[in-house]
Amino acid sequence: MDPQDVVEVLRRNNRKMMESALLEALNTRGRVTSAKELREALIVLEVRGLVRVHSLDEERRLIVLLE
């Protein structure tokens, strides 16, 4: 999965989304991906300083686009 796909979806959704909604949006757009692939892409984006991942609890994460 290309991390830029994640950035594109976040830009179209007010720059923040729950991880589950982001995964659903990517799959709806034809970019079939697993939760593991999404998390790997989020790690890359977070290291690059493009997103911030906030853990709300064990299962819910808020993804915020920083750029």
Backbone bond lengths (Angstrom), bond angles and torsions (degrees), N, CA, C in turn:
res aa  C-N    CA-C-N  psi(-1)  N-CA   C-N-CA  omega(-1)  CA-C   N-CA-C  phi
1 M - - - 1.442 - - 1.524 109.09 -
2 D 1.305 115.68 138.47 1.461 122.08 -179.54 1.534 109.57 -86.82
3 P 1.312 118.43 123.85 1.470 120.52 178.84 1.534 113.25 -57.61
4 Q 1.321 117.27 -26.33 1.465 119.95 178.75 1.524 111.76 -64.78
5 D 1.329 117.68 -27.49 1.469 120.75 175.38 1.529 109.89 -61.66
6 V 1.317 116.35 -39.74 1.466 121.48 178.89 1.529 109.58 -64.29
7 V 1.318 116.91 -45.62 1.464 121.79 179.93 1.524 109.88 -60.34
8 E 1.314 117.44 -43.64 1.464 122.02 -179.59 1.527 111.43 -60.72
9 V 1.317 117.03 -45.58 1.468 120.69 -179.97 1.526 110.60 -65.67
10 L 1.327 117.49 -40.90 1.461 120.37 178.31 1.525 111.68 -63.55
11 R 1.320 117.65 -39.96 1.478 120.97 178.23 1.520 111.14 -59.86
12 R 1.309 116.76 -37.98 1.468 121.19 -178.08 1.526 113.09 -78.80
13 N 1.320 117.26 -8.09 1.461 121.14 -176.70 1.523 111.76 -124.02
14 N 1.314 116.80 47.51 1.461 123.17 175.14 1.525 113.66 60.13
15 R 1.324 116.77 26.00 1.464 123.66 171.96 1.527 115.15 68.01
16 K 1.323 118.83 8.00 1.461 119.15 173.84 1.522 110.59 -152.54
17 M 1.323 114.60 142.89 1.464 121.44 -179.01 1.519 109.30 -154.36
18 M 1.308 114.83 156.09 1.453 119.83 169.83 1.526 107.58 -72.98
19 E 1.329 116.90 148.75 1.461 120.83 -178.08 1.532 111.73 -57.53
20 S 1.320 117.59 -41.09 1.470 120.76 -179.40 1.527 111.30 -64.35
21 A 1.339 117.05 -40.63 1.467 120.77 178.24 1.522 110.98 -67.89
22 L 1.325 116.92 -36.63 1.465 121.42 177.74 1.518 110.64 -64.40
23 L 1.315 117.01 -44.04 1.467 121.42 177.86 1.522 110.39 -61.49
24 E 1.312 116.67 -43.60 1.467 121.01 178.94 1.529 111.26 -63.81
25 A 1.330 116.57 -42.03 1.466 120.87 179.75 1.528 110.92 -63.96
26 L 1.321 117.36 -41.05 1.468 120.58 178.32 1.526 110.48 -64.44
27 N 1.319 117.31 -42.59 1.462 120.46 179.60 1.522 111.54 -67.74
28 T 1.326 117.92 -35.89 1.457 122.37 178.52 1.526 110.98 -65.39
29 R 1.322 116.25 -34.65 1.467 121.10 -178.80 1.522 112.87 -79.82
30 G 1.325 117.07 5.80 1.453 120.24 177.47 1.511 114.10 91.09
31 R 1.311 117.05 4.00 1.467 120.66 178.02 1.525 108.03 -98.88
32 V 1.303 115.52 76.42 1.463 120.54 -176.10 1.517 109.20 -62.73
33 T 1.312 115.08 122.69 1.456 120.72 -176.20 1.518 109.60 -145.89
34 S 1.296 115.91 159.62 1.463 121.06 177.57 1.529 108.76 -100.50
35 A 1.319 115.74 167.18 1.458 120.47 177.51 1.530 110.35 -62.23
36 K 1.316 116.94 -36.28 1.465 120.99 179.21 1.528 110.94 -63.93
37 E 1.326 117.11 -45.14 1.468 120.64 178.76 1.525 111.00 -62.88
38 L 1.329 116.59 -39.26 1.460 120.29 178.78 1.524 109.95 -63.87
39 R 1.307 117.66 -44.88 1.468 120.66 179.89 1.523 111.51 -62.60
40 E 1.328 117.62 -38.25 1.467 120.67 176.72 1.524 110.81 -62.81
41 A 1.346 116.44 -43.02 1.465 120.42 178.27 1.526 110.32 -64.84
42 L 1.324 117.57 -38.35 1.466 120.73 179.00 1.523 111.60 -65.73
43 I 1.319 117.22 -36.09 1.468 120.53 177.32 1.531 109.82 -63.04
44 V 1.327 116.40 -45.33 1.467 121.04 178.45 1.527 110.09 -59.15
45 L 1.329 116.55 -46.37 1.461 120.80 -178.55 1.528 112.00 -67.11
46 E 1.323 116.87 -35.45 1.457 119.51 179.21 1.529 110.91 -69.83
47 V 1.320 117.26 -39.54 1.469 121.09 177.53 1.529 110.21 -64.18
48 R 1.317 116.97 -35.94 1.475 121.24 178.31 1.526 112.37 -75.94
49 G 1.321 117.18 -8.94 1.465 120.79 179.23 1.511 114.08 81.82
50 L 1.322 117.29 20.55 1.461 120.74 -177.87 1.522 113.37 -94.31
51 V 1.316 117.74 -27.93 1.467 121.22 179.28 1.522 109.61 -134.33
52 R 1.312 113.86 162.08 1.463 121.57 172.48 1.516 106.41 -126.50
53 V 1.319 116.65 134.65 1.464 122.12 179.51 1.525 107.48 -110.32
54 H 1.329 115.78 118.97 1.462 122.24 178.93 1.522 108.84 -105.78
55 S 1.315 117.40 123.28 1.467 121.44 175.98 1.517 108.38 -85.07
56 L 1.321 116.00 118.36 1.456 120.69 178.80 1.523 110.58 -87.43
57 D 1.311 116.06 -35.83 1.463 123.84 171.76 1.520 106.47 -160.93
58 E 1.318 118.26 -166.59 1.472 120.40 -175.05 1.520 113.46 -61.27
59 E 1.314 117.03 -32.08 1.466 120.07 -173.34 1.521 114.18 -107.81
60 R 1.325 118.39 -20.74 1.461 120.50 -174.27 1.519 111.38 -109.19
61 R 1.354 114.16 132.89 1.455 120.30 178.24 1.525 108.76 -131.99
62 L 1.332 115.68 139.03 1.459 122.33 176.47 1.524 106.86 -102.76
63 I 1.330 116.10 127.23 1.461 122.41 179.63 1.534 107.88 -105.72
64 V 1.330 116.98 125.45 1.463 121.78 -178.51 1.519 109.00 -121.98
65 L 1.332 116.31 127.62 1.463 122.11 176.37 1.530 108.30 -81.28
66 L 1.317 117.56 126.76 1.468 121.76 -175.49 1.517 113.99 -92.59
67 E 1.297 119.59 -24.75 1.469 120.25 -175.13 1.496 113.01 -76.88
